[in-house]
Amino acid sequence: MNGLKPLTTGQVAKECQVAPATVAKWVDGGLIKGAYRIPSTVPGREGRQRRIPLVPLLNFLQEYGMPISDKLRRLAPSNYSFQEREVA
């Protein structure tokens, strides 16, 4: 996984510690702006593969106050601005 290639639902699920189906719901619900579906070479699975660009993923995680893994932070572009969450 690197910062230039979009991530798969499985990669995002692993880093966010959620099920791949949850990531699919985020993408299909339009919550991660810039995420998209790609054609599948497997018959019957057309359009089921999703790709999530890193920066829109980081924006989504910050907008919803979700933790960002160290790995995702390392992959972020050097000019990406992380918002520090307030502790109540």
N, C-alpha and C positions, 0 to 999 in steps of 0.2 A: 504494500500500500504506500503510495507516495502522494504528495500534494498536488501533482500535476494531473494525474488520472482521476476520473470520477470514481467514487466508491460504490461497491455493491451493497445491496440490502444486508447481506450477511456480514460484511465488514462493519457497516454502521451499527448493526445490532450488537456485534461483539464489543465495540468501543463504548456504546451507550448502555450496555448491559440490559437489553430488552430483546424480545423475540423478533425474528425477521418479519413476522406478520405485522408487528407493530410498526416497523419502519415502512412496510408496504402501505399501511393505512395512512401514515403521515404523508407519503408521496402521493397516493391516490386522492387524498383529501386536499391536496394543494397547499399543505402546511410548509413544505420545504420548497421555496421558490427556486426554480432552475433545475429541479430534479426532473427526470424524464424516463420514458420507457424506450427500450431498444428491441428490434426484431430478434426473434429466437430462431435458431436453426432446427429446433426440435418440433416436429409436428404436434399440433394441439397446444403448444405453449406460446403461440405468437403474442408478442406484446407483454409478456409477463415479467420479463427482466427489467429491472429498474437501475438507474445510475443516479448517484447523488454527488454533485460537485462539492468540494470541501468548504468553500466560503459560504455558500447558502446553508450548508449543514451547520456550520459554526454560528451563523446568524440565527437560525432556528433555535438552536440549543440555548443561546443567550436570551433570545426573546421570551422563551418559556421557562427560564431560570433553571435549566437542567445542567448537571455537571458536565464539564468537558474533560475528557481523558488527557493524560500527559502526552500520549502518542498523538492525538489530534492537535494538541497545542504545538508539538514539535513540527508537525506537517504544515501548519498554518504559514501563509506568506509572512515575510518579515515585517511588512507594513500593516498587518492585520491588528486592529485595536480590540483587545479583550476588555469587556466591562467587568469591573470587580463587583461581586454581589455583596449587598449589605447583609450583615449578620444581625438578626433581631435580638 
